[in-house]
Amino acid sequence: MPADAYELLGVPRGADDTQIKKAFRKLARELHPDVNPDDAAAEARFKEVAEAYEILSDPERRATYDRYGYEGLRSGGYTPTDFGAFGGLSDILDAFFGGGGGGGGFFGGGGRSGPQPGGDVAASLVIDLAEAARGASAELRYEVVVRCEHCRGNGAEPGTPITSCERCGGSGRLQGVTRTPFGQVVRSVHCDVCHGDGRVPEQPCGECQGRGRKVEERTLRVDVPAGIEDGQRIRLGGRGHAGEPGAPDGDLYVSVRVRPDERFVRDGNDLVTALDVPAPLAALGDTFGVETLDGPAEVEVAAGTQPGEVIVLKGKGVPDLRRGRPGDLRVVVNVVVPRSLTHEQRELTRSLADSLTDDNLARQHESVLSKLRRVLRAQ
C-alpha cells in the first residue's frame, strides 16, 4: 500500500487544487524516468506521486479517500492509470495540465502544438584577469544542433515527397481512452512514427537520417566586455540549438570564468596586492616597485609605515562593467621582520632597540581597540 497521498505530494490535508497541482508538477519534474534514467526507486516514487495526484485532483475520489483511504477507492472499482503509457515527461505534464497551444488536456483531444523552438546552449569560456579588465575577443568552441542544409530541415532527401503520417492522420498526436468507474479518461501523446510533426518523408535525408537536424561543432568569437566578473554570463541570441522549421533557434549562454592571478585579488572593481617592505625601510621610508595591470609602477612608502597600512593607486583597478569607470589598486604594506641575522646585524639592531623611546613607538591618541584592529587587518 503506498504512503498517504497528502504526504506523497507534500501538501496539507486542506490543500486547494492550486497547491496540489503545483506540488505534483514540481515532483513530476524531479522524479520522472526521463530525468532519472535507470533509477528504479525514482520511477516507483513517480508512479506513487502520480497516483496520489490522480486521487486528490478529483473531488469525488478525494472525498472517498479522505473517508475510507485506499481500500475505499479499491472497493469502489478504482484502478490507477498506467502512467508509463504517457511516454516522456512533457507528455505526462501535457496530459495533466494541457499542452501549449494544442488543447491536449487530460480530458480532451490534442492537436499539434506548432513547431518547437530550439533549446538553449550553455558553454564556458576561460580568460585571464587582464582580459576581464580590458575586454577581449576570445574563441569559443561548442557543440550545437543545427538545421541540416542538405534537406533544408524537412528531413527528406531533396526532390522526394513528404506525406501525411498515416498512423496519426497528420495530427502528430495519438489518443487513448481508459475506462474507470468515474468515467472515461482520454490521454494524448506524441505520435511514435512522425514524432509529433504529422508528416513523414518517403525517402529520409541521407545526411541527417530524416531528422532535419544534426550535431556539429561550431567555432565562434565572443566579445567579452571590460569589467566582467568571474561567473557572469553573456547571452548570444539565436546561437543555440536549431528550432523546428518555422520556429526560432535557441540562445547561447556563455559562462565566463576568470583565472586566478597570483599578483592580485579582485574586490569588486578594486584590485588588492601585497607589498613586502623590510622593517628598517618601513621605518625610514623608501620608494618601491609594484605590479599593476598596466605594468610596473612605483609607490612611496612613508617613514614609519605600519603593517597593514594601505597605499591607494587611483584608477589602476578594473573598470565598472556598466559605467566604465575604473576602480583602484590597493597596495597593502606587509612589513617583513628580518630573520637569521648575522652577529653584526644583531649588534646594530640591538643598538637601535636600545635607543628607541616611547616617542618613537607610540601612536598619538590610539586606543587598545584601534591597535587590535590594526593588527588584525595586517594578518
C-alpha positions in Angstrom: 0.0 0.0 0.0 1.5 3.4 -1.0 2.1 6.1 1.6 -0.5 8.7 2.4 -1.4 10.7 -0.7 -1.1 14.0 1.0 2.3 13.1 2.4 3.5 11.9 -1.1 2.7 15.3 -2.6 3.9 17.2 0.5 0.7 19.2 1.0 -1.7 19.6 4.0 -5.0 17.8 4.1 -6.8 21.1 3.5 -4.7 22.0 0.4 -6.7 23.5 -2.5 -6.5 22.5 -6.2 -3.8 25.0 -7.0 -1.5 23.8 -4.2 -2.0 20.2 -5.2 -1.3 20.9 -8.9 1.8 22.9 -8.1 3.2 20.2 -5.8 2.6 17.5 -8.4 4.2 19.4 -11.2 7.3 20.0 -9.2 7.6 16.4 -8.1 6.9 15.1 -11.6 9.8 17.1 -13.0 12.1 15.8 -10.3 11.1 12.1 -10.4 10.1 11.3 -13.9 12.2 8.5 -15.5 13.3 10.9 -18.3 15.1 12.9 -15.6 16.3 9.9 -13.7 17.3 7.2 -16.2 17.9 3.7 -14.8 16.7 4.8 -11.3 14.1 2.3 -10.3 13.5 4.0 -6.9 12.7 7.3 -8.6 10.4 5.6 -11.1 8.5 3.8 -8.4 8.1 7.0 -6.4 7.0 8.9 -9.5 4.2 6.4 -10.0 3.1 6.8 -6.4 3.1 10.6 -6.7 1.1 10.4 -10.0 -1.5 8.2 -8.4 -1.7 10.5 -5.4 -2.4 13.4 -7.8 -4.9 11.4 -9.7 -6.8 10.8 -6.5 -6.6 14.2 -4.9 -7.3 16.2 -8.1 -10.7 14.6 -8.4 -13.3 15.8 -5.9 -15.2 12.5 -5.7 -12.1 10.4 -5.3 -10.6 12.7 -2.8 -13.8 12.6 -0.7 -13.8 8.8 -0.8 -10.1 8.7 0.0 -10.5 11.1 3.0 -13.2 8.9 4.5 -12.1 5.3 3.6 -8.5 5.6 2.3 -7.1 3.5 -0.5 -9.3 0.5 0.4 -12.4 2.6 -0.1 -11.3 3.5 -3.6 -10.3 -0.1 -4.5 -13.7 -1.4 -3.3 -15.4 1.2 -5.4 -13.7 -0.1 -8.5 -10.9 2.5 -8.8 -7.8 1.3 -10.8 -4.8 3.6 -11.1 -3.9 4.8 -14.6 -0.8 3.2 -16.2 1.3 6.3 -16.2 4.1 4.6 -18.0 2.0 4.7 -21.2 2.2 8.5 -21.3 5.9 8.3 -22.5 8.1 11.4 -21.9 7.8 13.9 -19.1 6.3 16.5 -21.4 3.6 14.0 -22.4 2.5 13.4 -18.8 2.6 17.1 -17.9 0.6 17.8 -21.0 -1.8 15.0 -20.0 -2.5 16.5 -16.6 -2.2 20.2 -17.3 -2.7 20.6 -21.0 -0.2 21.1 -23.9 0.8 24.5 -25.1 -1.5 25.7 -27.9 -2.8 22.2 -28.7 -5.6 21.9 -26.1 -4.5 18.4 -25.4 -5.6 18.2 -21.8 -6.3 15.2 -19.6 -9.9 15.1 -20.7 -9.6 16.5 -24.2 -8.2 15.7 -27.6 -4.9 17.1 -28.7 -3.8 18.8 -31.9 -0.3 19.8 -32.9 1.2 22.5 -30.7 3.2 24.1 -33.5 6.9 23.9 -34.3 9.1 23.8 -31.2 11.8 26.5 -30.7 15.4 25.4 -30.3 16.9 24.8 -26.9 19.4 27.0 -25.2 23.1 26.0 -25.1 25.4 26.6 -22.1 29.2 26.9 -22.7 32.1 28.1 -20.6 34.9 30.5 -21.6 38.1 30.9 -19.5 40.0 34.2 -19.7 42.8 36.0 -17.7 42.2 38.7 -15.2 43.8 41.2 -17.5 41.4 40.2 -20.3 38.5 40.6 -17.9 39.7 44.1 -17.0 40.4 45.3 -20.6 37.9 43.3 -22.5 38.8 40.6 -25.0 37.7 38.8 -28.1 38.0 35.1 -27.4 37.4 32.0 -29.5 34.8 29.5 -28.2 34.1 26.0 -29.4 30.8 24.2 -28.6 28.5 21.6 -29.9 25.1 22.6 -31.2 22.2 21.1 -33.1 22.0 22.8 -36.5 19.5 22.6 -39.3 20.5 20.1 -42.0 21.5 22.1 -45.1 21.2 19.1 -47.4 17.4 18.7 -46.8 16.8 22.3 -45.5 15.5 20.9 -42.3 12.5 19.0 -43.7 14.1 15.5 -43.2 13.5 14.4 -46.8 16.1 13.7 -49.5 15.9 16.7 -51.9 13.3 16.1 -54.7 11.4 13.4 -52.8 7.9 13.9 -51.4 6.8 14.4 -47.8 3.4 12.7 -47.0 1.0 12.9 -44.1 1.6 10.4 -41.3 -0.8 7.5 -41.7 -0.6 6.5 -38.1 -1.8 9.8 -36.6 -3.6 11.1 -39.7 -1.4 14.2 -39.8 -2.2 15.4 -36.3 1.1 14.5 -34.7 -0.8 13.1 -31.7 -2.2 9.7 -30.7 -5.1 9.3 -28.3 -6.1 6.5 -26.0 -9.2 6.0 -23.8 -9.1 4.4 -20.4 -12.4 3.5 -18.8 -12.7 3.9 -15.0 -15.7 3.8 -12.6 -15.5 7.6 -12.6 -15.8 7.9 -16.4 -13.5 7.9 -19.4 -10.0 9.3 -19.3 -8.6 10.4 -22.6 -4.8 10.7 -22.9 -2.9 12.3 -25.8 0.8 11.5 -26.6 3.2 12.3 -29.4 2.9 10.0 -32.4 5.8 7.5 -32.3 6.1 7.5 -36.1 6.3 11.2 -37.0 7.4 12.3 -33.5 4.6 14.9 -33.4 5.3 16.5 -36.8 2.3 15.0 -38.6 4.4 14.3 -41.7 6.9 11.7 -42.8 9.4 11.8 -45.7 9.1 8.9 -48.2 12.9 8.9 -48.5 14.7 10.2 -45.4 17.6 12.6 -45.9 20.9 10.7 -46.1 22.8 13.4 -44.2 20.6 13.6 -41.1 18.7 10.3 -41.4 15.4 12.1 -41.7 15.7 14.2 -38.5 16.1 17.5 -40.3 18.8 18.5 -37.8 22.3 17.3 -36.8 25.0 17.9 -34.3 28.1 19.9 -35.3 31.0 21.7 -33.6 30.8 25.4 -34.0 33.6 27.9 -33.5 32.6 31.5 -32.5 34.4 34.6 -31.5 32.9 36.0 -28.3 33.4 39.7 -27.4 34.0 39.8 -23.6 33.2 43.3 -22.2 35.7 45.0 -20.0 34.9 44.7 -16.3 33.2 41.3 -16.4 33.4 39.2 -13.3 34.0 35.5 -12.7 30.8 33.6 -13.1 28.9 36.2 -15.1 27.1 35.1 -18.3 27.0 36.5 -21.8 23.8 35.8 -23.8 24.1 35.5 -27.6 20.6 35.3 -29.1 19.9 32.7 -31.8 23.2 30.9 -31.3 21.7 27.9 -29.6 20.1 24.7 -30.9 18.2 25.0 -34.1 14.4 25.0 -33.8 11.9 23.1 -35.9 11.1 24.6 -39.3 9.3 27.9 -38.7 10.4 28.2 -35.1 13.3 30.4 -33.7 16.7 29.0 -32.7 17.7 28.9 -29.0 20.2 31.1 -27.4 23.8 30.6 -26.3 24.7 31.4 -22.7 28.5 31.8 -22.2 29.6 31.5 -18.6 32.9 33.4 -18.2 35.5 32.0 -15.8 38.4 34.3 -14.8 41.7 32.5 -14.0 43.1 33.5 -10.6 46.0 35.9 -10.8 48.8 35.3 -8.3 49.5 39.1 -8.2 46.1 40.4 -7.3 42.8 39.7 -5.5 39.8 41.3 -7.0 37.3 43.1 -4.7 34.5 44.4 -6.8 36.2 46.9 -9.2 39.2 47.2 -7.0 42.4 45.1 -7.1 44.3 44.3 -3.9 48.0 43.4 -3.8 50.6 43.0 -1.1 54.0 44.8 -0.9 56.8 43.3 1.2 58.8 46.0 2.9 61.7 45.2 5.2 61.1 46.6 8.7 64.1 49.0 8.6 62.9 50.5 5.3 59.4 50.8 6.7 60.8 52.9 9.5 63.0 55.0 7.2 60.6 55.3 4.2 61.6 54.5 0.6 60.3 54.0 -3.0 59.2 50.5 -4.1 58.1 49.0 -7.3 54.7 47.3 -7.6 52.9 45.4 -10.4 49.7 46.8 -11.9 47.7 45.5 -14.9 49.3 48.2 -17.0 52.9 47.2 -16.0 55.3 48.2 -13.2 54.7 51.3 -11.1 56.3 53.0 -8.1 54.8 53.7 -4.7 56.2 55.9 -1.9 56.3 54.2 1.5 56.3 56.9 4.1 58.7 56.8 7.0 57.1 54.9 9.9 54.6 52.9 7.8 53.0 50.2 9.9 52.0 46.7 8.9 48.7 46.5 7.1 48.6 50.2 6.0 47.2 50.7 2.5 48.5 52.8 -0.3 45.9 53.5 -3.0 46.7 53.9 -6.7 43.7 55.6 -8.2 42.3 54.2 -11.4 44.5 51.1 -11.5 41.8 48.6 -10.8 39.1 47.1 -13.1 36.6 49.2 -15.0 32.9 49.1 -14.0 31.0 46.8 -16.4 28.2 49.4 -16.9 29.7 52.8 -16.3 33.3 52.1 -17.4 34.9 54.0 -14.5 37.9 52.0 -13.2 38.4 51.0 -9.6 41.6 51.4 -7.6 44.7 49.3 -6.8 45.0 48.9 -3.1 48.6 48.1 -2.0 48.7 46.5 1.5 52.1 47.0 3.1 53.5 43.8 4.6 56.3 44.8 6.9 58.8 42.0 6.9 60.8 41.4 10.1 64.3 40.1 9.2 65.3 36.6 10.3 68.6 34.8 10.8 70.6 37.9 11.5 74.4 37.9 11.4 76.3 38.9 14.6 77.0 42.4 13.2 73.3 42.8 12.2 72.2 41.7 15.7 74.5 44.3 17.3 73.2 47.0 15.1 69.6 46.0 15.8 70.3 45.9 19.5 71.8 49.4 19.4 68.7 50.6 17.6 66.4 48.9 20.0 68.2 50.4 23.0 68.0 53.9 21.5 64.2 53.8 20.9 61.9 55.8 23.2 58.2 55.9 23.8 58.0 58.8 21.4 59.4 56.5 18.6 56.9 53.7 19.2 53.7 55.3 20.3 50.9 56.5 18.1 49.1 59.6 19.4 45.6 59.0 20.7 45.5 55.3 19.7 43.3 53.2 21.9 43.8 49.5 22.6 40.9 48.6 20.4 42.4 50.6 17.5 45.7 48.7 18.0 43.9 45.4 17.9 42.0 46.3 14.7 45.3 47.4 13.1 47.0 44.1 14.0 44.1 42.0 12.8 44.0 43.9 9.5 47.6 43.1 9.0 47.1 39.3 9.4 
